[in-house]
Amino acid sequence: MNSPFFDKHSFPVCLAPMVGLSHAVLRAVIQEYMPTQDNKISPTIWPTEMLNSRRLPQEILGCNSETYVHEGETHLVPQLLGNQNQEIKDSIIKLNTHWDLSGIDINMGCPVQKALKHNYGVSLMGDFDYAAQVVQYAVEAADECERDIPISVKLRAVGSDKSADELCRFIEKLAEKGASWITLHPRTADQKRRGQADWDQIKFLKARSPIPIIGNGDIQITSDIFSMLEETGADKVMSGRALTARPWLMWQVGEKLNMAPPSGKDLLKAPQTEVEEGAEYGRMLLRFIDLCEEYFIKKVGLKENLVLRKIQFFIRTNHVWLQFGHRLMALSNRSQTLNELRDHVNDFFKSEQIMYKQTELRQ
Ligand SMILES: Cc1cc2nc3c(=O)[nH]c(=O)nc-3n(C[C@H](O)[C@H](O)[C@H](O)COP(=O)(O)O)c2cc1C
């Protein structure tokens, strides 16, 4: 496996796959904050929303927001949900035909009832041998594509019925079947996204894993990223919710690593203070709305009310970092059109807004 994601030029942070959030608009917004090296964005993993392998083979890619990819996107590692050989194979071959793939991630962490019912997502962690078989299906499908498509797996922590040693044995099995790296979100399925992510499990796993480990869970600010890298030895850090709120985390990390700033931003330095970050959130949200209109309405052909709901979900996820986020959320929920929402956002950010460095993560 020759992955650009774990060499010294690779960026240490990546976005998490999140249903309803990790679509082309969020990726584009974050990419605009990526620091550069030799005038290029340094490689990192770009996920998609979770794509269901039962449906994907029948879908036309780009006809919905989950499968829309904007022009020139590279280093895509879409996430697949599935457990059947043929469905996984058809999905990977289809994705490879249409996209410039840099890998495929298998979801073994989704705890929702629907996934449990079909015995995929986190339920695969209940049967290590079958889970390893699923990796093998994906590796064999990738081999048929006749190019290097690494397969990764995103896992949760094991519950109290299993020990961390068992998790290590599980990862060895996945690696034997050809998994190229593992992402660990160290919360159990029962915890969903509540409670605290147990970074000690990342450290434990990293010390024993034959393949790279990406650590995930509870990143809020730049220092959390460097703490996770240092405390756990993880090969990379994955951030979900925080990157929806402050996508300029990428720029802040780049500054610490003496990388060149993103191209095309008016600011010379990444926003730092609570007030600078509050103002940047407002600019970022307007850009997010514009791109939702450009991609999802004009290119994909979605109806405005559906796109509005996506933006409302985005705000509901990240408003917790704003001092008066509940007010912004109420304004967004009241908006009937994108223009009405833009007016509310413009008004709201006319006065100074404070963005908290840390907040309680409940969702
Ligand atoms: C709204 C939402 C949807 C999510 N959907 C997925 C998913 O489809 N696949 C997955 O592997 N993880 C999913 N996650 C979990 C995230 O990838 C990540 O593991 C979790 O949010 C912890 O990281 P964070 O603290 O940086 O947000 C989702 C999280 C959120 C908030």
Ligand as a Chemical Component Dictionary entry (heavy atoms), coordinates in Angstrom:
data_LIG
# 
_chem_comp.id                   LIG 
_chem_comp.type                 NON-POLYMER 
_chem_comp.pdbx_formal_charge   0 
_chem_comp.three_letter_code    LIG 
# 
loop_
_chem_comp_atom.comp_id 
_chem_comp_atom.atom_id 
_chem_comp_atom.alt_atom_id 
_chem_comp_atom.type_symbol 
_chem_comp_atom.charge 
_chem_comp_atom.model_Cartn_x 
_chem_comp_atom.model_Cartn_y 
_chem_comp_atom.model_Cartn_z 
_chem_comp_atom.pdbx_ordinal 
LIG C1  C1  C 0 -24.211 14.226 12.786 1  
LIG C2  C2  C 0 -23.161 13.163 12.846 2  
LIG C3  C3  C 0 -23.191 12.124 11.939 3  
LIG C4  C4  C 0 -22.219 11.110 11.988 4  
LIG N1  N1  N 0 -22.220 10.147 11.030 5  
LIG C5  C5  C 0 -21.208 9.226  10.985 6  
LIG C6  C6  C 0 -21.089 8.294  9.919  7  
LIG O1  O1  O 0 -21.913 8.260  9.023  8  
LIG N2  N2  N 0 -20.041 7.448  9.926  9  
LIG C7  C7  C 0 -19.112 7.426  10.932 10 
LIG O2  O2  O 0 -18.176 6.630  10.877 11 
LIG N3  N3  N 0 -19.195 8.309  11.946 12 
LIG C8  C8  C 0 -20.199 9.207  11.996 13 
LIG N4  N4  N 0 -20.252 10.134 12.977 14 
LIG C9  C9  C 0 -19.222 10.096 14.040 15 
LIG C10 C10 C 0 -18.045 11.005 13.654 16 
LIG O3  O3  O 0 -17.389 10.534 12.502 17 
LIG C11 C11 C 0 -17.045 11.079 14.827 18 
LIG O4  O4  O 0 -16.562 9.775  15.065 19 
LIG C12 C12 C 0 -17.680 11.625 16.115 20 
LIG O5  O5  O 0 -18.462 12.767 15.849 21 
LIG C13 C13 C 0 -16.587 11.991 17.130 22 
LIG O6  O6  O 0 -15.716 12.961 16.604 23 
LIG P1  P1  P 0 -15.811 14.526 17.037 24 
LIG O7  O7  O 0 -15.801 14.571 18.550 25 
LIG O8  O8  O 0 -14.588 15.153 16.429 26 
LIG O9  O9  O 0 -17.092 15.050 16.487 27 
LIG C14 C14 C 0 -21.205 11.133 12.969 28 
LIG C15 C15 C 0 -21.178 12.212 13.871 29 
LIG C16 C16 C 0 -22.130 13.229 13.810 30 
LIG C17 C17 C 0 -22.044 14.376 14.788 31 
# 
loop_
_chem_comp_bond.comp_id 
_chem_comp_bond.atom_id_1 
_chem_comp_bond.atom_id_2 
_chem_comp_bond.value_order 
_chem_comp_bond.pdbx_ordinal 
LIG C1  C2  SING 1  
LIG C2  C3  SING 2  
LIG C2  C16 DOUB 3  
LIG C3  C4  DOUB 4  
LIG C4  N1  SING 5  
LIG C4  C14 SING 6  
LIG N1  C5  DOUB 7  
LIG C5  C6  SING 8  
LIG C5  C8  SING 9  
LIG C6  O1  DOUB 10 
LIG C6  N2  SING 11 
LIG N2  C7  SING 12 
LIG C7  O2  DOUB 13 
LIG C7  N3  SING 14 
LIG N3  C8  DOUB 15 
LIG C8  N4  SING 16 
LIG N4  C9  SING 17 
LIG N4  C14 SING 18 
LIG C9  C10 SING 19 
LIG C10 O3  SING 20 
LIG C10 C11 SING 21 
LIG C11 O4  SING 22 
LIG C11 C12 SING 23 
LIG C12 O5  SING 24 
LIG C12 C13 SING 25 
LIG C13 O6  SING 26 
LIG O6  P1  SING 27 
LIG P1  O7  DOUB 28 
LIG P1  O8  SING 29 
LIG P1  O9  SING 30 
LIG C14 C15 DOUB 31 
LIG C15 C16 SING 32 
LIG C16 C17 SING 33 
# 
